Amino acid sequence: MTYRVRRKFTSSTFLVDGQLCKVVFDPLWKNQYGTTAWNVGFAVGKSRRQLNDWYQRRKNKRARSIKGRMNGKSGMKTIIKGFEEVLRLRWNIEPGDCVVLDCTSAHPEKQFRAWSRWMKHHPDWIASVNNLEFYWFRPPHPTDPLWDSYRIIPQVPKDPLMNTADRRYYDCFLVTSLNPDKA
């Protein structure tokens, strides 16, 4: 018997108008604070096998046919459902981790404009126009001074689709003191 270490992996598969969609969170790198950056992959296909071939970067017709399409046959409806799924899955990562949403479809500028639609409703996402990427940090931010004095306990807000700006930032975690003598 072999013991293989399985890497951390988060994904979700859902249907939109009869088409199968898949959102994948994949670890990219660890930064100097020890937190992980997670890459978001999103694809629309006909079958699970086609989506898995795309994810594993297979060199076959099934995987190549997805690369040429951005949103399948359903248009904006697919992108809306995909972004909602990203908003739901982002609570599965650890506090301080970063979600990187990059635009690497067949038409990256068009994809960037489509994802930019939600910037007015989600000001906590940071856009990089030069790299065509969006970033979101799960509260508390890795540079927040709370990390020095408190142990962070992750919490999922009542509405996981809402943004984490302003006062909602503190609804995403609980703290307990690292020093038991200090209140």
N, C-alpha and C positions, 0 to 999 in steps of 0.2 A: 504494500500500500504506500502511495506517495502522498506527502502532505504539501499541497501547493498553497502558497499565500495568495489570497484573493484581495485585489485592490478594491478600495471603496468606490462605489458606483451608484448612481441614482438616475433612474429613468422613468418615463411615463408614456404609455401608448393610449391613444384615444381616436375615436372616429369623428370625421366631419364630412357630412353628405356622402357617406359610403366609402370615403378614402381614409386610409390609415395614416395617422400622424404620430410622430415620435419626438419627444423632447429628452435629451440626454445631458446630464451634468457629469463632466469628466475632469478630474484633477489635473491642473496644468503645472503649477510650481508652488513652492513655499517661499514666502518673502522673509525679510530680516526679522519680523516680529513673530515668526513661527506659524503664521496663519496660511491657509491654502487659497489659491485662486482657482476657481472652477470655470471651465469653459462650457458654454451652452451650445449644444447641437440641436438643430430642428430640421426634420425632413418630412415630406409627404410622399407616400407611395401606395402601391397596390397590395402588398403583402408584407408579413413580418420578415420573410426571408430577404426581400428586397431592401427593407430598412436596415436589417442586420448587415447585409453586404455593404451598404453605404457606410454604416458606422465603422465597420472593420476595414474600410478602404480596399475592398476587393477590386480586382481588375477584370470585371465582367460586365455584360450588357445591363444586368439589373442595376448595378451600382452606378454605371455611367448615365443611365436614363434619368436618375434623380438629380444629378448634378446640373442638368440643363434647365430644371424647373425651380421656381421659387416658392410657389404656393399651391401647386396642384390645379384642380379645375374649379375650386370654390372661391378663388379670389381673396378678398380682404377677410372674409369670415374665417379662413384658416389661420391667418396671422393673428387675429383677435383671440381665437381659442388657444393658439400656441403661446401667446404672451400671458394669458391667464394661467396657463399651466406652469409657466416659468415662475410666475408670482406665487403659486401654491408650493412648488418644489423648493423655492429658495429658503424655506424655513427648515429644511432637512440638513442644512449645513451648520457648522459650528459658529458660535459668536466670533466676530472679527474676521471671518472668511469673506472672500470677495467673489462675486459672480461676474464673469466676463462674457458679454453678449457681442460676438463679433459678426460682421456682415461679410460672409464668404460665399454667397450664393453665385449664381450665374450673372446676376446684375447687382453688385454690392452697393452702388449708390442708390439704386431704387429701393433695395432692402433697408438701407439706412434711413431713407426718408419715411418708409412705412413704419419702422420701429420708432422713429422720432415722434410720431403722433402722440405717444403716451407721455412725453416729457412734461407737458403742462399738468397732467394728473399725477405724475410721479416725479417731483423735483428732487427726490433723494438719489435718482440715477444720474451718474456723471457721464456725459457724452464726450468722446474724443473724435472730432471731425477728421483729423489727419489720419488716424488709424481705422476709422469707421467702426468704432467699438463703443459699447456702453458698459459702465461699471456700477456695481451696487455692493456695498459693504453691509453685512449683517451686524446690527447694533450689538454691543458698543464697538465703535471704530477702533482698530488696533492701537491708535495713538491716544485714545481716551485715557485720562489719568485714573479712571476707575480701576483699571487693571492692576495698578500698583498696590492698592489698599483693600480691594475686595475680591471675593470669588464670585464669578459670574455664573448665574443659573439661567439657561436659555428658556424663553417663554414664546409661545406662538400667540400673536394678538387675536382678538375676537374675530376680526375680519382680516384674513391673511392676504386679501387682494389690495388692501389699502396701502398707501405709502407710509414711510417711516419718518416723515419730516416733522419738525416742531416738537410738540409734546408727545406725539405717538412714538417717538424715539425711545422713551423710557418704558413703554408698554411691552417692549420686546425682550426684556430681561429682568431678573431679580438679582439682588446682590446680598451677600453675607460677608461679614468682616473676616479678614485673614487672621487678625489678632483676636482670640476669643475674649480677652479682658476688655477690649474696646467695644463700646456700643455702636 
